[in-house]
Amino acid sequence: MLIETEKITLQIPSTPENFKLIYPFIDQLRNNWDIHDEMAANIELVLGEAVNNAIIHGNKGDEKKMVNVSAENISNTLVLIISDEGEGFNYNNLPDPTLPENIENPTGRGVFLMNHLTDLIIYSNNGSTIEIQFKL
């Protein structure tokens, strides 16, 4: 059965402590679209990485800048769009965190995980907007 509801949105001021706002948002996604535990864990990890990157790297922790998140069920696909007010990044030229020379780097795994845990990820606006898709 195809269940579609309105778009769910969240706007987060870019301070690290506001990261926790994603948890009630994820709960709302789970309730609206009956998302099972394993997928919810992947969504939490991927959305967490995306929002954290947007707050820290995109908006540089500037509380005057916002991270916008939206979610929609389109033909049994959860479509998440995360955007920040930063200049973006070169998402095609990131070091591979699985290579020996990068294993001990404290950062650089988020985008790698996002790319591997989603069904589709699309970068736009120079990387300041990403669309993440999960088949429900």
C-alpha positions as CSV (number, residue, x, y, z in Angstrom):
1,M,0.0,0.0,0.0
2,L,1.3,3.4,-0.9
3,I,1.1,5.9,1.9
4,E,2.0,9.5,1.1
5,T,1.6,12.4,3.4
6,E,2.6,16.0,3.4
7,K,6.2,17.2,3.4
8,I,7.7,17.3,6.9
9,T,10.2,20.1,7.5
10,L,12.7,21.2,10.1
11,Q,14.8,24.3,10.4
12,I,17.9,24.2,12.6
13,P,20.0,27.2,13.7
14,S,23.6,26.3,13.1
15,T,25.0,25.6,16.6
16,P,26.3,22.1,17.6
17,E,23.8,21.7,20.4
18,N,20.9,22.0,18.0
19,F,22.0,18.7,16.4
20,K,19.6,16.9,18.8
21,L,16.6,18.4,17.0
22,I,16.9,15.7,14.4
23,Y,15.7,13.0,16.8
24,P,12.1,14.1,17.1
25,F,12.1,14.7,13.4
26,I,13.2,11.1,12.8
27,D,10.5,9.9,15.2
28,Q,8.0,11.8,13.1
29,L,9.3,10.1,10.0
30,R,9.0,6.7,11.6
31,N,5.4,7.4,12.7
32,N,4.2,8.8,9.4
33,W,5.7,6.2,7.2
34,D,6.1,3.1,9.4
35,I,9.9,2.9,9.0
36,H,11.4,-0.2,10.5
37,D,14.3,-0.2,13.0
38,E,17.2,-1.0,10.7
39,M,16.2,1.6,8.2
40,A,15.6,4.1,10.9
41,A,19.1,3.5,12.2
42,N,20.5,4.2,8.7
43,I,18.4,7.3,8.4
44,E,19.6,8.5,11.8
45,L,23.2,8.0,10.9
46,V,23.0,9.6,7.4
47,L,20.8,12.5,8.5
48,G,23.0,13.0,11.5
49,E,26.1,13.2,9.3
50,A,24.4,15.5,6.8
51,V,23.1,17.9,9.5
52,N,26.4,17.9,11.4
53,N,28.4,18.6,8.2
54,A,25.9,21.4,7.4
55,I,26.2,23.0,10.8
56,I,30.0,22.7,11.2
57,H,31.4,22.8,7.7
58,G,28.7,24.5,5.7
59,N,27.5,27.2,8.0
60,K,30.7,27.2,10.2
61,G,28.6,27.1,13.4
62,D,27.1,30.5,12.7
63,E,23.8,30.5,14.6
64,K,22.4,33.1,12.3
65,K,22.6,30.6,9.4
66,M,20.1,27.8,9.1
67,V,20.1,24.2,8.1
68,N,16.9,23.2,6.4
69,V,15.7,19.7,6.3
70,S,12.6,18.3,4.5
71,A,11.2,14.8,4.1
72,E,8.6,13.4,1.8
73,N,7.4,10.0,0.8
74,I,7.4,9.9,-3.0
75,S,6.3,6.6,-4.5
76,N,7.5,4.7,-1.4
77,T,10.8,6.4,-1.4
78,L,11.8,8.6,1.5
79,V,13.3,11.7,0.0
80,L,15.3,13.9,2.4
81,I,16.7,17.2,1.4
82,I,19.3,18.9,3.6
83,S,20.6,22.4,2.7
84,D,22.9,24.9,4.4
85,E,23.8,28.5,3.7
86,G,27.5,27.7,3.1
87,E,29.5,27.8,-0.1
88,G,29.5,24.0,-0.6
89,F,32.4,21.6,-1.1
90,N,34.0,19.5,-3.8
91,Y,32.1,16.3,-3.2
92,N,33.8,14.6,-6.1
93,N,37.3,15.0,-4.6
94,L,37.2,13.6,-1.1
95,P,39.9,11.4,0.2
96,D,38.9,7.7,0.5
97,P,38.7,7.0,4.3
98,T,39.4,3.3,3.7
99,L,42.9,3.9,2.3
100,P,45.8,3.2,4.8
101,E,47.0,6.8,4.7
102,N,43.5,8.1,5.8
103,I,42.6,5.4,8.3
104,E,43.7,7.5,11.3
105,N,42.2,10.8,10.2
106,P,39.6,12.0,12.7
107,T,37.3,13.3,10.0
108,G,36.4,12.3,6.5
109,R,34.1,9.3,7.0
110,G,30.7,11.0,7.0
111,V,30.2,11.5,3.2
112,F,31.6,8.0,2.6
113,L,29.0,6.5,5.0
114,M,26.2,8.6,3.5
115,N,27.1,7.4,0.0
116,H,27.1,3.7,1.1
117,L,24.0,3.7,3.3
118,T,21.5,5.4,1.0
119,D,19.8,4.2,-2.2
120,L,20.6,7.5,-3.9
121,I,22.4,10.7,-3.0
122,I,22.4,13.8,-5.2
123,Y,24.6,16.8,-4.5
124,S,23.5,20.2,-5.8
125,N,24.3,23.9,-5.2
126,N,28.0,23.1,-5.1
127,G,27.3,20.6,-2.4
128,S,25.4,22.9,0.0
129,T,22.2,20.9,-0.8
130,I,21.9,17.2,-0.8
131,E,19.0,14.9,-1.6
132,I,19.1,11.5,0.1
133,Q,16.8,8.7,-0.9
134,F,15.8,5.5,0.9
135,K,13.4,3.0,-0.7
136,L,10.7,2.2,1.9
